[in-house]
Amino acid sequence: MQEITLDKDDLGMITSSQSLAYAISKFISGVLSDQVSARWLFSIGLFMVGGINVVFSWSSTVAVFSALWFLNGLGQGLGWPPCGRVLRKWFEPSQFGTWWAILSCSMNLAGSLGPIIATVLAQSYSWRTILLVSGMICVVVSFVCLLVIKNEPKDVGLPNVEAAAKKSKGGESSSSESTLSEFLLSPYLWLLSVSYLVVFGVKTACTDWGQLFLIQDKGQSTLMGSSYMSALEVGGLLGSLAAGYFSDKAVAKQGMRIYGNPRHFILIIMMAGMFVSMYLFRVTVSADSPKVWILALGAVFGFSSYGPIALFGVIANESAPSNYCGTSHAIVALMANIGGFLSGFPFSTIAKHHGWEMAFWVAEVICGIAAVGFFLLRNIRTKMGHVSKKAD
């Protein structure tokens, strides 16, 4: 922005303030979504984001920008957990993964189209006008969401999905409520959390540093590095949809059970795919490698990494007691954010002292260990919280 002088440190402060706020807010929002109306929580978050965008368009100092973008992150963090809770209430387990994946793809779509639309509009309008209008649109849509979104089927006179599932089984439902201590002491919650930390951390390391690895160590051009990232994102979009769809097919065929989860097979296959694609990327790519091969590896890694990211959220939500499904997702998402943090400074420190080759080898080994560990523990009790002795 030529109107206001901002150096790299200023831009870093502004973007980091939002990332920090988003991580904090997403955790709090997940816990709150179990206690308050998801419809109100989502609408308030969207209204907050829109209002802050409007105020941001009137501001001119770095301190104010950072403060407002921190608040913007708090507002954005209120979005996803309520969505997850609404999806669980409205869709059966055999449909849950597909709709979760479709909804999560909206973020990829917005991330892809947003910069393009903003760039086109910037040709004719100032950044202040663009932010002002986008903020006003968010405010209007927040009121539409408040009117249209329904927390659960019974709000419109329909039978609840969870109640119907319990009645059809004639026994204990996976959605029975538990105490907080029973929920937090579930080993499966922490297996998911640690696995998600590793997968998200490795994925973030590859998306943040993979381009530099290609250019600095493998002798590829900047254009090739950018193309690799584009292939990774396209593969990620397809991977999310495939993971949701095929894991739903497994649930429909096998049904949900107390020990193991039908989605584990897809999850483990994709984690193994992450390891293999990282190994081939590190070992086979050179300055003379065919461009198609590099792009294929990027697409395969994106497919294999975004799929588990979608599934961890689905499994954490559906395996938790109904009164803690939002909290469950909040905990595993917080661990994922920690993984994303570890992929920054610690990962770059390894690269600084030992080179990119060693840094990516470390990420590769950690990913492989996580995949093997999850495979060995795939049949532990996956129903979190209280389970009756009869059902057990």
HELIX and SHEET records of a PDB file:
HELIX    1   1 LYS A    8  LEU A   32  1                                  25    
HELIX    2   2 ALA A   38  PHE A   56  1                                  19    
HELIX    3   3 VAL A   62  GLN A   76  1                                  15    
HELIX    4   4 TRP A   80  TRP A   90  1                                  11    
HELIX    5   5 PRO A   93  ALA A  122  1                                  30    
HELIX    6   6 TRP A  127  VAL A  148  1                                  22    
HELIX    7   7 PRO A  153  VAL A  156  5                                   4    
HELIX    8   8 VAL A  161  LYS A  169  1                                   9    
HELIX    9   9 LEU A  180  LEU A  184  1                                   5    
HELIX   10  10 PRO A  187  LEU A  212  1                                  26    
HELIX   11  11 PHE A  213  ASP A  217  3                                   5    
HELIX   12  12 THR A  222  GLN A  254  1                                  33    
HELIX   13  13 HIS A  264  THR A  284  1                                  21    
HELIX   14  14 LYS A  291  SER A  319  1                                  29    
HELIX   15  15 SER A  322  TYR A  324  5                                   3    
HELIX   16  16 CYS A  325  LEU A  342  1                                  18    
HELIX   17  17 PHE A  345  HIS A  354  1                                  10    
HELIX   18  18 TRP A  356  LEU A  376  1                                  21    
END                                                                             
